[in-house]
Amino acid sequence: MKKLDRYGYVFIAPFWVVFLTFSIYPVLLTLYYSFTNYSGAEGEQIVGLANYTRLLGDSYFIEAFFNTIKIWGVNFALQIGGALMLALLFSDLQLKLKGLAFFRAFFYLPNLITISSVALLFGILLDWQHGSLNMMLLKVGLIDEPISWLTQPVTAQLSASLILTWMWFGHSFIVVMAGVSGISKDYFEAALIDGATRWQIFSRITLPLLKPILLYIMITSLIGGLQLFDLPMLLTDGLGSPDGALNTMVLYLYNQAFKYNNYGYAAAVAYGLFIITLVFSIVIFKGMFRKEQAEKKGA
Amino acid sequence: MEQNAEARRLVPQTEEPKRQLRRPEQPTPPAEKRAWFGKGVIYTGLIVLTIICFIPFLMMLTNATRSNEEVLSGFSLLPGTSLAENYAVLSDYVNIWSGFKNSLIISVLVTLLSGYFSALTAFGFAFYQFKGKNALFVFMLVMMMVPGQLGLIGFYELSKNLGLLDSFIPLIVPAIASPFVVFFVRQYIQTVMHPSLLEAARIDGASEWRIFHTIALPMMMPAIATMSIFTFIGSWNNYLMPLVLLFSPEKYTLPVLMGFLKGSQVAENLGSLYLGIAISVVPIMIAFLFLSKYIVSSISAGAVKE
C-alpha cells in the first residue's frame, strides 16, 4: 500500500512540471522585471522600487484604475439588478411564467460570442455617422441628431458599460436562477400561506439565502472586470481614446509593454493590478462576512 | 414603499389569525384579471429584452449582405444582395477560415489536455497519501486566485527564450496545468468514488494506470465535461495571449484576426467588415442552438458547486 502511494507523485507530476514552468516561473520573472528597467534587450539594470514609486504617481495609471472601476461598476449594478429581477419573475410561484429555456438562451447568447467580435461589431454599430444604431434611432425618431457614442468620454464609458451588461446579464441570470432554484420551495409556499408580500419574500427569504451566490458573481465579475482589455482595445483605437476614457489597467499594461517596450514598468503595473484585485476581493469578503455577523448579533 | 410599510406591520405574530382569515378571499376574479394583465406586461418586457439581445446580431447579418454604399446610406433590417461581393473583398485581404482553423486546433487541444491531465492530477490528489500533499493542494488553490495578466510579461520572455514565439505551443501546453479544473474534478470524484472501489480493483490485479483509465476517468467524465465547456469557450475567446505571442497573420486565431481586420483595408468596405464579424459569430450561434441546454446546466453546476 505504501508503495502504491508513490503513484500519487507520478499522477500529479505532469501538472506540477507545467505549472511551475508556465505559471509560477513567469509570475516570479515578472516580479523580477518589475524591479528593473528592462526594455526588451539584454542588460537590464536593477532600479529598486523606482517602477513602483512611478506607478503611485502615474496619473495615467490612476485614471485607468478609475475608468476600469467606473465601467465595471455601472455594468455590474445593471447586470446584477437585471439578473435578480429576471430570476425573481421566473421563480415566482404565482406568476408561473413560461418559456424560461427560450428566454434564457437568448439572454445568454451575447456572452458566448468572442468579445473581440463584439467589440468590433459595436465599434461600427455605434459609429457616429455611419453606425446602424444612430441610423435606427434617427429613423424611429428617438433622436434628432446622431449621438457620437464613442468620441466623448462619458458616452464612451457608458457604451462600454452597457456592452458589458449586454454580454453578461444573461450569465448572471443563469447563476442567480440556479441559486434561486436551490432554495426549497417550502419556504416560498410557507411564506405565501402566511400572507407575505412579494417584497417580503424577496428581502427576507430569497436575498439572504442567495448571498453566497451573489458573492460568487461579484468576485468573479470584479476580477474579470479589473482585467478588462479586449473591449477597450478593439472598440476604439487601442490606446484608450477618447481622452483616455477607455484606458483600462490591462490596456495600459499591454501598451506599456508591447507598444513602448517598457517591460520593467509594465511588470510593476501588473503587480499593482494584482494588489488592487486582492484588496478588492478581501474587502468584498469581509463586507459580506461582517454583515452576516451583525445580523446574527441583532437576532 | 407603502406596500412595504404595510407588510412590515403585518409581521408581528399576534396578527396571524387575521391574515389567515383574509387569505381565502384573495383569488377572486378581479385579482386574477390583474395578474393576467401583469403577466402581459412582463412578457412584453421579456420579448423587448430578447430583441435587444438579438438586434445587434440582426444588424450584423443584414449589413453583411449589403454593399458599402447601402450600409453608409441608411439603416435597414432587410437583407441586400451584395453577399458575394463582400465575401470577395474580404477574402482578398484576410483568410478568415484559417483563423477559424487555428482557433479550433488550439481550443480542441487545450480542452483535451486540460481535461485529461486535470483528471489525472485530481485522481492523484484524491486517492493517494503522500508527503506534502495538502501543502501542494493549498498552494495550488492560492495560485488559482492569481489573475493571468500577472505573469504576462514573464510568460512572453519565457516563450521568447525557449524560441516558442509565433507558435501554438505556449498557447496549448500550459493547459496541462489548470488548477481550477483540478479542484473541481477532485471535489467531484471524492463524492462519487469510494476508495474501496480502488481496493477491489487492486485485488483483482489491475495496475494503477489501468485503474485510472478504466475506472476513475469514466467516473469523472461528467465533471470533466462541465469544465471542458468553460475551457473551450475560454480558449476560443482568448485574445490577449495570442495577440502577444503570434506575429504571422496565417497563424492568427479568430479573435486576433478580428483586430487585424479592423486595421486592414477591409475596414473601408463596411459590408465586408460586417461579413467578417458575422463569419466569426454565426458558427458559435449554430453550436449554441444545439448545446444551449447543456451549457446552461454547466454554468449552474459550476456556480452552485462553489
Interface residues (C-beta under 8 A of the other chain):
Chain A: L4 D5 R6 Y7 G8 Y9 V10 F11 I12 P14 F15 W16 V18 F19 T21 F22 S23 I24 Y25 P26 V27 L28 L29 T30 L31 Y32 Y33 L89 Q94 L95 L97 G99 A101 F103 R104 A105 F106 F107 Y108 L109 P110 L112 I113 T114 I115 S116 S117 A119 L120 L121 F122 G123 I124 L125 H130 S132 M135 M136 L138 K139 W166 G170 H171 I174 V175 M177 A178 G179 G182 I193 D194 G195 A196 T197 W199 Q200 P212 I213 Y216 I217 I223 L226 Q227 F229 D230 M233 L234 V250 L253 Y254 A257 F258 Y263 A266 A267 A270 Y271 L273 F274 T277 L278 S281
Chain B: Q3 N4 A7 L10 V11 E16 R19 Q20 R22 R23 A35 G38 K39 I42 Y43 L46 L49 T50 I52 C53 F54 P56 F57 M59 M60 N63 V71 L72 G74 F75 F117 S118 L120 T121 F123 G124 F125 F127 Y128 Q129 F130 K133 L136 M140 M143 M145 V146 P147 G148 Q149 L150 G151 L152 I153 G154 F155 Y156 E157 L158 P170 V173 P174 I176 A177 P179 V182 R202 E208 F212 I233 W236 N237 Y239 L240 V244 L254 P255 V256 M258 G259 L261 K262 L270 L273 Y274 I277 S280 V281 I284 M285 F288 S292 K293 I295 V296 I299 S300 A301 A303 V304 E306
